[in-house]
Amino acid sequence: MDLTLLAQLTVSGVVVGSTYALLGVSFGVIYATTKIFHLAHAVAYAGAAYAAVWSANTLGLPFWPALAVGLIAAVLLGLGIEMLFYRPMRKRNATLLTLFLVSLGISVAFPNLLQLLFGPENQTLPRPDNPTYELGSVTVSRHDIVTVAIVWLLIAAVALFIARTRFGRSVTAMRTNPTMAEAVGIDGRRVYSMVFVVGSLLAGVAGLLFTAKGVATPTMGLQPTLIGFIAAFLGGIGSQWGAALGGLALGLISSWSAMYLQVDYGPVVVFGAMFLVLLVRPQGLLGKAAA
């Protein structure tokens, strides 16, 4: 075994896995509370990237203000989907399957809208220099270090927000028993809106971290959203740290598999890992078994 290659793949896996962890937490926050399989989460991811690119390239905003515009766009898109689509359908007692189909339709339509507005070409975000550092035999870039730091600080902040704040306890109550929670005065609509704000903000951060090093494409949101879903279920629905652990594990497994498999087999490895873990622990790595 090439230990140098293993070390480099491990570092790469931690960086990629950290992004997966953030997506897992963002997806899990929404799903655990609303029970909606929010495939349109991809809209916040891609929308943040394109809003930042447009702000920088068309409006001429500097790098950091452009990222701020991207985050605002992600929040508005996620909250808009909740208020314009999901909320009216819940009032009409739509089933979860119907809500999923609506989400699927939005996730398919939005890339076409992006392509209509910006064209099919890859879009790049003007970015600051990204120097690399040598840590023994391992190379790591400043962007990688910043990505890992931002992701885990955000995950810790969300976990503390859910566990320690009054509103976080309202979220927990809605997850546990929404009927009883609303009976004691908790505003379910406000809670749902807030989890869409939090989840979409985190997805927007993930999209911007990717675009700050790569490129924006109309279909860029779908695969990360699916990986976020896998991470959330792998770690255990309702557990922020479980979703984070699931995402990190997926990143490491996918990276390590490159030692023996072609890159094209990455999705197979990811789904295979989820299947094996859930076969042994149906509730996920840190999820609680049903009573």
Beta strands, then each sheet from edge to edge (+ up, - down):
strand 1: 132-135
strand 2: 138-141
sheet 1: 1+ 2-
end
